[in-house]
Amino acid sequence: MSIGLEPSAYGTHSMRRTKVTQPYKKTGNLGAVQLLLGHTKMDSTVRYLGVEIEDALSLSEDIDL
């Protein structure tokens, strides 16, 4: 079954990143993304998403988990 994507351009890791990037962009909830990824350190999640640490921490402080 094909979904119309070029198989050589996508792998399981890129799909994983896309899956958590979308909710992060929608909500800015860095803590939730950290939990979804199973990261123990926030800066690992920040690097994974490719966001600036100051922006990420600012967003994270505004959201209660």
BELLINVEN-V17373 format. One record per residue. N is the residue number from 1. SS is DSSP state (H for helix, E for strand, - for the rest). PHI is phi in radians with two decimals (NA if undefined). D_LAST is the distance of its C-alpha to the last C-alpha in Angstrom with 1 decimal. Layout:
BEGIN
N & SS & PHI & D_LAST
N & SS & PHI & D_LAST
END
This chain:
BEGIN
1 & - & NA & 38.7
2 & - & -2.02 & 37.9
3 & - & -1.91 & 35.2
4 & - & 1.54 & 37.1
5 & - & -1.81 & 35.5
6 & - & -1.29 & 37.5
7 & H & -0.98 & 36.7
8 & H & -1.28 & 37.6
9 & H & -1.58 & 35.1
10 & - & -2.30 & 32.0
11 & - & -2.32 & 30.8
12 & H & -1.11 & 28.0
13 & H & -1.20 & 26.2
14 & H & -1.16 & 26.4
15 & H & -1.19 & 25.2
16 & H & -1.10 & 22.1
17 & H & -1.11 & 21.4
18 & H & -1.06 & 22.0
19 & H & -1.03 & 19.6
20 & H & -1.62 & 16.6
21 & H & -1.21 & 18.0
22 & H & -1.07 & 18.2
23 & H & -1.14 & 14.5
24 & H & -1.11 & 13.8
25 & H & -1.11 & 16.8
26 & H & -1.27 & 15.7
27 & H & -1.95 & 12.2
28 & - & 1.26 & 12.1
29 & - & -1.50 & 8.7
30 & H & -1.19 & 10.0
31 & H & -1.10 & 7.3
32 & H & -1.15 & 7.6
33 & H & -1.13 & 11.2
34 & H & -1.03 & 11.5
35 & H & -1.12 & 10.6
36 & H & -1.05 & 13.0
37 & H & -1.46 & 15.6
38 & - & 1.33 & 15.4
39 & - & -1.41 & 15.7
40 & - & -1.59 & 15.5
41 & - & -2.02 & 15.9
42 & H & -1.06 & 14.1
43 & H & -1.17 & 17.6
44 & H & -1.14 & 18.6
45 & H & -1.16 & 16.1
46 & H & -1.06 & 17.3
47 & H & -1.11 & 20.9
48 & H & -1.05 & 20.3
49 & H & -1.40 & 19.2
50 & - & 1.32 & 21.9
51 & - & -1.84 & 20.0
52 & - & -1.31 & 20.9
53 & H & -1.04 & 19.0
54 & H & -1.12 & 19.1
55 & H & -1.12 & 17.8
56 & H & -1.11 & 15.0
57 & H & -1.17 & 13.9
58 & H & -1.08 & 14.5
59 & H & -1.09 & 12.3
60 & H & -1.12 & 9.4
61 & H & -1.17 & 10.0
62 & - & -1.42 & 10.0
63 & - & -2.10 & 6.5
64 & - & -1.60 & 3.8
65 & - & -1.84 & 0.0
END
